[in-house]
C-alpha cells in the first residue's frame, strides 16, 4: 500500500466520553479504507469505541522551536490559578 | 549552534519530534535502525507463519495467528515512525528488496519443528523485549511511543513461547528432545541478535551520545542471558554453552565465545533462508499490486464524482 496511497493520522477514543487520542497513522487511498485499516491496526485488543482518521496533510503543528513564543505568555499569569489567592484564615468551602 | 541546542535537549531527556531540527546523521541513523526494526517484524512473520496450518491444537493455532498478526502490526507502527523522518514507505520497501536495508538475521534460520515456535517466542521475542524495553526511552518521540505500545502488546509473545517449551520439555522423551534441539539451534543466534560486541560496533558511540540507544549491545545481551538461564533450568533444558557459569564477582553469568563469522555470513546473505525470505516478500508485494491499483482507481473515481 504505498505507491498511490495517502497517509492518514489516527485518533482513538478508548471509551465513550473520553477524548480521542492520537495513536499513529495508516496508509489508505480513501476514507473508508483509512477507517478499516485503522481499525485493523490500532484496535486489535478492543482499545476503541470510536476512531477518527484525518489526512496527515491537514494537520498543522506548532514547532518545538516556537515553544517559548507560543506558551510562555501563560507562565507569568499565575493569577489564573486559584492557588494564587490568599484566603483569610479559617475560611472554609471556598 | 543548532547542534549544541540539540545536544542540550537530548542531555536533559527531552524527546526530539519530527519537525524539530536534528543533525543529518541522527536522522540517517534513526532511519536505518527503525526501518531495520520494521523489516524484522515483517520478515519475522514468515518463520512462524510456516506453522500456522500445522499447529497442534486449535488453541495453539489461534494464539499463533494472533501473534503473527501482532508482528504485522508492529512492523506497521515502526514504518509509521520511520516515515515521520521524511522517508516514504515505498523507499523503505525498495531498500529492503535491493538488499540495502537489513533485517534481524535470526529470521534467516528455518523453523523445523513445533518446538521452534516455543524457542522463537521464548528466546527471540525475549531478546527483542530486552532491547525494546530499553528503547522505550530512546530520544526520538515517535520511536519511543511505538516501543511503548509494542512492549505492551508483546508481553504475551514470550510467555506463549515459554509455555510451549515447558510443555514439550515435560512431555515424552521425543518431545523433550525436540525442545532441547530447538534451544540448541536458536540459543546462539538469539544472543547474537543484540549485535556485535561493543568494541566492534562502530556506531554505538553516536547512538549512545544521541540517546537513540540507551544501553550498549553487550549490556543488553548480558541482561538477557542473566534472565534466561534460570528459565531454562526450571523446565529442565540445558543451554548449549559449556562456558556458561555464574560469576559471583561480576554478579552476572559468564558465557562462551560467539561465532561472529557465522553471524556475518548470515547477515551478508549466506544464511539458510535469506533468499527464501526476501523472495517471498517480493512476491507478496508484486501479488498485491492489483489491490493497490484498484484502490487507486476507486479513489480517482470518487474524486471525479465530487467534482461533477
Interface residues (C-beta under 8 A of the other chain):
Chain A: X1 X2 X3 X4 X5 X7 X23 X24 X25 X26 X27 X28 X29 X30 X33 X41 X44 X45 X61 X63 X64 X65
Chain B: X17 X19 X20 X21 X66 X69 X70 X73 X76 X77 X80 X81 X83 X88 X89 X90 X93 X145 X146 X149 X153 X288 X291 X292 X293 X295 X296 X298 X299 X302
